[in-house]
Amino acid sequence: MDKIRNVNILLVDDHHMILEGYKNVLSRLKQPGINLSIDISDHCEMAWNKISEKNYQIVFLDINFPVEENSKILSGEDLGARIKRDFPDIKVVILTVLEDAFRLQNILSSINPEGFLLKGETTSKELVKCLEKVMDSPPYYGPKISKLLESENTHRPFIDETDRIMLYQLSLGTKTKDLTEFVHLSLRAVEDRKKRLKEIFGVMGEGNKALLEKAKESGYI
């Protein structure tokens, strides 16, 4: 008798209808010897708790989530980076509506996911195909992601978790001098990072308005 292979999957998205749709589609996968167990989570903190308690092989992950008060995980990108750091055997598949090339490249750099799909171009058939590929011979990238990897955007500067925390706090109205309460940096280092962020986004001036507008436009806040 052939041995049954159990594959535990976690789907993370803040829209329940999307979660149920993904679950229904992926449940159609019928491979001899494969037993799928699919869980869902609608926010990052809950997902992290589930991942810490159960042995998942694959996590399908959205990027943008409403940020809850006192949450230490600001986005799916932060969650994905944590998974890769603490559970390197888990395969991560990104599913997002984001299409800004710089933002997508940053996700590729920070997570290095085994799968990457844009929701707008992904069919049910391709979602199942992605799962099949990721299970045994990753990576699997959708057409736009594959094209991005071949473009000059692969050489753009990298925005890390500390940068994202700074942008988020600035968007809440936190003063630059108070950012040291949220990141483990000196005020000088914070100011240098903010200057670098302005250079990355191509904005000038002392204020934060143009920087935050560009960050929002690119999907960072």
Secondary structure by P-SEA (a helix, b strand, c coil): cbbbbbbbbbbbcccaaaaaaaaaaaaccccccbbbbbbbbccaaaaaaaaacccccccccccccccccccccccaaaaaaaaaaccccbbbbbbcccccaaaaaaaaaaccccbbbbcccccaaaaaaaaaaaacccccccaaaaaaaaccccccccccaaaaaaaaaaaaccccccccccccccaaaaaaaaaaaaaaaccccccaaaaaaaaaaaccc
